[in-house]
Amino acid sequence: MRHHRAEDHRLHPHRRRPRVRRDPDAVEGRAADPWTGFDQVERAIFQWVTWYNEEGLHSALDYVPPAEYERGFWRSQEPAPQSA
């Protein structure tokens, strides 16, 4: 089995995985290790997407994470209560 590295796909090392404080690999400096299987790649992608949506600040969204921005959008679409 051949191990794939970010360099094999012309990815910059800083784009391999999100820098998430709760990620013990990032804290202990193990983030540079290559993935050894599909499950690890799938998990890394899921972690990145979760980080991006829930924690990543986006300049086009007034520096709030996309999920928070979307929740605010849907709240703004709720009809206002009507008095009788």
N, C-alpha and C positions, 0 to 999 in steps of 0.2 A: 504494500500500500504506500503510495506516495503522499507525503505531507505537503499541503498547500500553504504557501506563505503569502502575505499581503503583497510582497515585492513581486511575486509571480504574476500578479494581476495588475501591476502598476498602481497599487494603492499606496498612499503615503502612510507611514507608520502611525501618525496621529489620527488617522481615519479608520483604524482597525476596529476599535471598540470605543464606546462612549466613556468619557471620564466621569464616572459616577462615584461619589464619595463612599457609598455603601458597598462598592464592589471590592471585596478583599484582594482580588488579584491586582487591581490598580494600585491599592494602598501598598501592597508588598512588592510591587515591581514585577509581577509575573505576566503583565498584559502583553508582553512581546512574544510569549510562547505561541507556536503555531497551533492551529486547530488540528485535531487528529481524526475528525470524523464529521459526518453530516450532522449528527445530533448537536455537536458543539457549535457548528456554524449556525444551525437553526436557532439555538439558544442565544447566541451572540446577536443575531439579527433581531430576535424578539426583545432582548434586553435593550438594544439600541432604539427600536421603535417605541418601546414603553418609555424610555428616558426622554426621547424627543417629544413625544406627545404629552407627557405628564410633568416634565421638569425643564425641558429646554426652552429658553427664552427666545422669542422670535421678534426681531426688530419690526417686521411688518404688522405685528399684532400688538403693538404698544408694549413690547417686552414682557409678554405673558406667555405661558405655555399654550400650545394649540388646544389642548383639552379644556383648559380653563376659559379660553376665548370662546370656544364652541358652546360651553355651558352658558356663558353670558349671552351669547347670541340667542339661544333657544329661550332663555328667560325673557329676553326682550320681545319675543314673538308671542308670549302668552297674552291672551286678552285681558284687559284691565277689568277688575270687578265693577259691575254696574249696580248702582244703588236703585232701590225700588221706589 
